[in-house]
Amino acid sequence: MDFQIKSIEQYHNVYKHSVEQPEEFWADIASQFLWKKKWNKVLNWNFKEPYIKWFDGATLNITENCLDRHLAERGDQPAIIWEPNDPNEHHRILTYKQLHHQVSMFANVLKHNGVKRGDRICIYMPMVPELAIAVLACARLGAIHSVVFGGFSAQSIADRIKDAKCSHVITADGAYRGNKDIPLKSVIDDALMQCDSVKKVIVLTRNRMPVSMIKGRDVWWEDEMKKMETLHEYDCPAEEMNAEDELFILYTSGSTGKPKGVVHTCAGYMVYAGYTFSNVFQYKPREIYFCTADIGWITGHSYIVYGPLSQGATTLMFEGVPTYPDAGRLWEIVEKFKVNILYTAPTAIRSLMQSGVEFVNGKNLDSLRVLGSVGEPINEEAWHWFNENIGKKRCPIVDTWWQTETGGIMISPIANVTPLKPAHATFPLPGIQPILVDENGVEIKGNGVNGNLCIKFPWPGMIRTTYGDHERCRTNYFATYENLYFTGDGCLRDEDGNYRITGRVDDVINVSGHRIGTAEVENAINAHTGVIESAVVGYPHDIKGQGIYAFVICEEDTHEEDLRRKDIGMTVARIIGAIAKPDKIQFVKGLPKTRSGKIMRRILRKIAEGEVENLGDISTLLDPTIVEDIKNGRI
Ligand code: WTA
């Protein structure tokens, strides 16, 4: 690609230009995408409202960029390689032509089932190619997809469907994950008892577990596709979308109780995902690129589907988990498909590291050229293990820092360009202007400092609003510090200007790279019978990065403690999903509160971390003796 940066000198020059002339810089990059109509103005913005418009006046369809424009040159090249959960099941390959065909047909299925431009479509599916097809088919029609990760509960799905007033759901009978069968349709059925807005449910066959199919509402994916064949409905013209039309909603946790629907729009998101994919990984034509994320998270949206496909890459999708049937699975996949670029998460690296290097030995990993990490801070031990045992010290590791809200990678090495520093995300990508501020929003200048990470200038992939509630977007991200986007992360800048993200400074915990709001978990725990109050904090966990520690006050009851813990876990799994189940639950008589009734989380965090000696000043507590009790009951 013409916009790939090839040397560190070039990076510095491009970066300087991107800050001095941002509109010129982004216009240049955008001109390498396919537009139906060019923009009038590259950027209009203020962070006050916020009001962010990129490429205003332009029209396009992202699927023409991801599919149609590649047909002539690489129609027969694999677009998606799919590896199933079970290594004995056959893998599948979809070329760009085949993917284009499937997306067009399925877009017609959606149309025949009443989907119109602007409708919101909830997608709850396993990691199969049809998930990517469903996502792209929505985009083809200008319908807004809201993908919900397969690990969320019926209640979480219902909340998301209601918030976005989704008209359709696309799901599957069930999913295979490791040695488990997950009943997706049945979870959807539970969710839909609360959702009047949903008119149709399209169900893909995957594991063919028994499912209920309601007449008039539920239809099978395969039957609908056959109908399109009979009707010869093969083509589907791509809807002409405005640059700032909504492309998708993705719900994510914040410090308040309710997840928010982060909204991304068509043009800016596309340009940013494509540009960052191409640059960070230095993707070369025909390379095999493998991102182990799930499409249910932003990493999957940007770096399994839209980023790679917009650049004509071959993207490998894996249905299963890294430890099934054993901890050598990822390395087997790398060997089988001669993967060149592997993008994964620190939590996976730590878990495979713990399983032992014998699962790596004997696997041919010579094809690997670039490694990537995302989702949480990578500790040095994991970084070195990855570097030595997987990259064999010859593959750069790009430690990519970004967020659901940023749409794409923000701070990261560029492979083979940026000098690496273990566990550091190094430098901002062109167009990204990070600053560190103190509590009062005063900029902390110079190097060898740390502070709260903010971004002071817009970039094309940034969040536009939170669905249905623009004020929430403003207060969450743009109100903490005037004229800055606040990331919620703490950050160090070393003597050489390398950035190192240290973790969240708000009440969000990062469990295995998944963001979970403590307030959300508390609400779920408090819904359990007999619970009076609870407080949830994160604590360091060897594999997950952070674990969930809950302090819970209960009414006296007759149930045995351990069973009560399990019951509370079940309630959390029902309300949010199994991913939010506390790792530890400590029953307490009281919580450390100030005289004004505020819980002092700092103290709880320290106790959860095991730092019981150094609790700092506790004299402002209403009842300091509570702290002794909690310390003694620590688990
Ligand atoms: C954390 C995932 C350190 C961070 C793409 C951020 C990281 C949150 C890194 C976003 C990294 C992500 N180093 N921390 N390389 N990447 N994070 O929205 O706390 O699921 O705010 O997006 O993950 O999580 P999200």
Residues whose N, C-alpha, C, O or C-beta is under 5 A from the ligand:
A	BS01	WTA	S373 V374 G375 E376 P377 I378 D399 T400 W401 W402 Q403 T404 T487 D489 I501 G503 R504 G513 R515
